[in-house]
Amino acid sequence: MLRYNFTRIFKAKAIERPYTYLCKAGFSENFSSKVKNNLVNRLNLDLLERLCECFGCTPNDLMEWVPDKGSPLKPDHPLNELRRNEKILDLTAAINSLPLSKLEKIEKLISDE
C-alpha cells in the first residue's frame, strides 16, 4: 500500500511544530492539521508541489510503500525504493547526542559532498 508519511519528513527536517510551520508557509489550517496528523489520502499536484518546495524534497520523499501481506514483489521492483527504514527517523537524535569532535567530522564529510 502506498501512503504519505509526513512524520518522517518532519523528523528529518527537525520540524517540531508541523502545524505552525505549515500555516506560516501559507497552507490552510485545515490542510495543515491533516498533514500534521498524517490524515491526507490524496493531494492535487499543486499542493504536492508546494509541499515539496516547502520541505526541499521530491514526492518520493513524502511517500512510503508498505507491501500487502500475500502479494510480495520481486526484490528489484521499483516500489521497493519507497520502503522506509524507521532508523532514519532517529538520525536527528543521534546527531544531537554526538560530541563536538564527531560533529566536526560529520560537517567535513557533508561539506566535501
C-alpha positions in Angstrom: 0.0 0.0 0.0 1.3 3.4 -0.9 0.8 6.1 1.7 2.1 9.5 2.7 4.4 9.7 5.7 4.8 13.3 6.7 6.0 12.4 10.2 9.2 11.1 8.6 9.9 14.4 6.8 9.1 16.4 9.9 11.6 14.5 11.9 14.2 14.5 9.2 13.9 18.3 8.8 13.7 18.8 12.6 10.3 20.5 12.3 9.0 20.3 15.9 5.7 22.1 15.3 4.4 20.9 11.9 1.0 22.7 12.1 2.6 26.1 12.8 5.3 25.5 10.2 2.7 24.7 7.5 0.4 27.6 8.4 3.3 30.0 8.3 4.2 28.6 4.9 0.8 29.6 3.6 -1.2 26.4 3.9 -4.7 26.5 5.3 -5.3 25.5 9.0 -7.5 22.5 7.9 -4.9 21.2 5.4 -2.0 21.8 7.9 -3.9 19.8 10.5 -4.5 16.9 8.1 -0.8 16.8 7.1 0.4 17.1 10.8 -1.8 14.1 11.7 -1.0 12.1 8.6 -4.6 12.1 7.5 -4.0 13.1 3.9 -5.1 10.4 1.4 -5.0 12.5 -1.7 -3.1 15.5 -2.9 -3.6 17.5 -6.0 -0.4 18.2 -7.9 -0.4 21.9 -6.9 -0.4 21.1 -3.2 2.1 18.3 -3.7 4.4 20.6 -5.5 4.1 23.3 -2.8 4.9 20.7 -0.1 7.9 19.6 -1.9 9.1 23.2 -2.3 8.5 23.9 1.3 10.4 20.8 2.5 13.1 20.8 -0.2 12.2 17.3 -1.3 10.6 15.2 -4.0 7.2 13.4 -3.9 9.0 10.1 -3.3 10.4 11.6 0.0 6.8 12.1 1.2 5.6 8.7 0.3 6.3 5.2 1.6 5.3 1.8 0.4 4.2 -1.0 2.8 3.8 -4.3 1.0 0.5 -6.1 1.4 0.8 -9.5 3.0 0.5 -12.2 0.5 1.5 -10.1 -2.5 5.3 -9.7 -2.4 7.1 -8.0 -5.2 10.4 -9.1 -6.8 13.4 -7.6 -5.0 14.3 -5.4 -8.0 10.8 -3.8 -8.3 11.0 0.0 -8.2 8.4 0.2 -5.4 10.9 -1.3 -3.1 12.8 2.0 -3.2 9.8 3.5 -1.3 10.1 1.1 1.6 11.3 3.1 4.6 13.6 2.1 7.4 12.5 3.6 10.7 16.1 4.0 11.8 16.4 7.1 9.6 13.9 8.8 11.9 16.4 8.7 14.8 19.1 10.5 12.8 18.5 13.9 14.3 18.6 12.5 17.8 21.8 10.6 17.1 23.5 13.7 15.7 22.3 15.8 18.7 23.9 13.3 21.1 27.3 13.3 19.4 30.3 15.1 21.0 31.5 18.2 19.2 34.6 16.5 17.8 32.4 14.0 16.0 30.1 16.7 14.7 33.1 18.5 13.1 33.9 15.2 11.3 30.3 15.0 10.0 30.4 18.6 9.0 33.6 18.0 7.0 32.0 14.9 5.3 29.0 17.0 4.3 31.0 19.9 3.0 33.1 17.5 0.9 29.9 16.3 -0.8 
